[in-house]
Amino acid sequence: MKKLTECDGWGFTCRINDWNCVGEITVQDGEVFLCQDLAEGHNCVNKRGYKYSWVIGSGTDRDLTGNSVTDLKLISPELEEYKDWQVGEIIKTSHSEGKIIFRSGELVIYKSTSSGAASSPYTPDELYKQGWRIVSEPEKEVMVELTMDDVAAKFKIDVKTLRIKDK
């Protein structure tokens, strides 16, 4: 994992105690603070618009464990600011997770991972202001193109005896 003292301004997801948190990192005087809206801890000067900050020392594995932080995942600033959400991308807030299932122009609909219910239509900016962040790249369809000669060579048969069915 990247050294956390070098991640000032980066987004994150993690668990603090039993809370799933989403927020941003502030580094102040060599200490790393997880700024978020659920876990009240030591205050830092710049909470980046969040209600609370949770100090984790210099952010070593020992510091994380000692401060009840698990499942820490960093979100690079480039991904954090990316709001052109597409079908297949996974999004998350501190309390929910979903998958983008529809996109048309500026309208986005996501499906809740926990309930399976579809959301009302939103713009990506509206979802971003509500705390939703992308946590993965869109699912990519894998396309493999093979010639008849490729398939015949793989199975060590004469191409003239090869027939490929649709299903």
LINGI-V995714 format. One record per residue. PSI is psi in whole degrees, 0 to 359 (none if undefined). D_LAST is the distance of its C-alpha to the last C-alpha in whole Angstrom. Layout:
psi = (PSI/PSI)
d_last = (D_LAST/D_LAST)
//
This chain:
psi = (148/146/121/334/351/11/28/125/353/150/165/161/147/178/125/117/243/13/135/116/147/136/207/153/137/133/123/123/40/0/146/130/134/106/125/181/9/317/114/128/213/138/144/167/313/98/7/33/357/163/323/164/147/116/139/37/226/0/18/167/321/319/319/310/316/339/21/38/126/168/37/126/130/147/113/152/327/317/324/318/351/115/12/60/139/162/133/343/145/132/156/147/185/342/356/161/147/176/132/122/349/139/126/114/238/4/135/138/134/159/128/132/321/314/338/1/144/147/172/165/139/164/156/323/320/315/320/316/334/359/2/137/149/136/358/164/159/151/131/135/132/125/128/126/128/146/167/323/320/314/316/317/320/317/4/52/164/132/332/338/3/128/133/125/157/316/none)
d_last = (45/47/50/51/54/53/50/53/51/48/45/44/43/44/46/49/51/48/47/44/46/45/48/49/51/55/57/61/63/61/59/56/55/52/53/51/52/52/54/57/59/61/62/61/63/59/57/55/55/54/56/56/56/56/57/55/58/57/53/53/51/54/55/52/52/56/55/52/49/46/42/44/41/43/42/43/45/42/40/42/43/39/39/36/34/30/27/26/30/31/35/38/41/44/43/39/36/33/30/30/27/29/31/32/36/38/36/34/33/32/31/33/32/34/34/31/33/33/36/38/37/39/40/39/43/44/41/43/46/45/44/41/40/36/35/32/30/28/24/23/19/18/17/16/16/16/17/16/20/19/16/18/21/19/19/22/20/21/19/20/18/15/12/9/5/4/0)
//
